[in-house]
Amino acid sequence: MSLFERYLSLWVALGILAGVSLGSLMPGAFQQLADLQVAHVNLVVAVLIWVMVYPMMIKIDIASLRNVGKRPKGLVLTLTINWLIKPFTMMALGVLFFRYLFAPLVDPQSASEYIAGMILLGVAPCTAMVFIWSQLTEGDPNYTLVQVSLNDLIMIFAFAPIAALLLGVTDIQVPWQTLLLSVVLYIVLPLLAGILTRRWLEPRGGEARIAAFTGRLKPWVILGLLGTVVLLFGFQAETILDNPAVIGLIAVPLLIQTYGIFALAYVGARWLKLPRDVAAPACMISTSNFFELAVAVAISLFGLHSGAALATVVGVLVEVPVMLSLVWFINRRRHMFAASS
């Protein structure tokens, strides 16, 4: 492991501190970067995520994708957790904490909005960052692509009905621009670039040349991740400093949800006897969230400065460091799974 990888948690912690510090010292500059967005997708963050996703896309062998269907257990695990369990446990935790445990600390209106924001996070499984978590846990890139694509397809049909059911709102408008743009930016474009790169490299050295090329790109993956951390925390620096108590309250059930869902996915992967390169991305995609979609819907339903929007933002801030801790956990316990298939 390189120096960056060995002390990744330290670099991320420093990135969080740098983001909050720079965001508070230079709010105008970060606001200008934050305004570079289309349909709630920040273009600067999109470029950084693209840098992180691209090396994994080079590893995808299109001819091997047909074999993924022969191993359906990992797909069944993620789909069951994402659509039959995760939204409902998120709602249950939101109600438990903000209707009961934290009721003396927040007013009823804010409590309802915080719960709504949590629900929107729970109904939106991750699209982009899963590729990074899968790459850091040496997941099967072909399997990860199919998992993400299948979840995105289901999200087109299931997001609005489930969100409407749990929110008690009859008319949920799915921000199609956000959903489609994210799919294009985070899946389609890097996949096309990866396919073209692979086709160029294969005649010039085969898998060895591909492995060497992606190995040289690995430092850029880490730098892209750290840059994303700095930007995300820099964008929300004023919110973090102005509302530390509220952010702490929202973070508690989100942390319980994230670690709880991961534990469920981990146990399920062990029970199903999934190989490590399928189990790792299965656990990650079950745990992480599509925060751009959740933020966009929260703003459209409740307003930019609502408690629901704030809750989705806290979800963004919590996700990266927490998911990195889960990457560390699953890498430390790779021996608990069968060898890669």
BELWOKA-V522135 format. One line per field, one symbol per residue. phi: phi as a letter, one per 40 degrees, with the letter a starting at -180 (. if undefined). psi: psi as a letter, one per 20 degrees, with the letter a starting at -180 (. if undefined). burial: b if it has 9 or more other ideal C-beta (glycine too) atoms within 8 Angstrom, else e. A space follows every 10 residues. Layout:
BEGIN
phi->???
psi->???
burial->???
END
This chain:
BEGIN
phi->.cdcccbccc cccccccccc cccccbcccc ccccccbbfg bccccccccd cccddccccc bdcccccccc bccccccccc ccbbbdcccc cccdcdcccb cbdccbcdcc dccccccccc cccbccbccd ccccccbfcc ccccdcdccc cccccdccdc cccccccgbc bccccdcccc ccccccbccc cccccccccc cdcbigcccc cccccccdcc cccccccccd cccccbdccc ccbccccccc cccccccccc cccccccccc ccfccdcccc ccccccccbc cccccccccc cbhcbccccc ccccdccccc ccccccddcc ccbcccbccd c
psi->qrgghhkghg hgghhggggg ghhhhmhggh hghhimqplj ophghggghg hhhghhhhip ohhihhihii mighgggghg ghiigghhhg gggggggihf gjhiiqqhgh ghhggghggh ghinqqggih hghgghjlro hggggggggh hhghhhhhgg ggggghikph noopnhgggg hggggigggh gghggggghh hgikibhghg ggghhhighh gghgghhggg gghhhjgggg hhlhgghggh hghhgggghg hggghggghg hilqqgihgg hghghhhrqn hggggghggh hiqhkrhggg ghghgghhgg hghhhhgggh hhkhiirrqq .
burial->eeebeeebbe bbbebbebbb bbbbeebeeb eebbeebebb bbbbbbebbb bbbbbbbbbb eeeebeebee bebbbebbbb bbbebbbbbb bebbbbbbee ebbeebeeeb bbbbbbbbbb bbbbbbbbbb bbbbbbbbbb bbbbbbbbbb bbebbbebbb bbbbebbeee ebebbeebbe bbbbbbbebb bebbbebbee bbeeeeeebb ebbbeebbbb bbbbbbbbbb bbbbbbbbbb bebeebbebb bbbbbbbbbb bbebbbebbb ebebbbbbbb bbbbbbbbbb bbbbbbbbbe bbeeebbbbb bbbbbbbbbb bbbbbbbbeb beebeebeee e
END
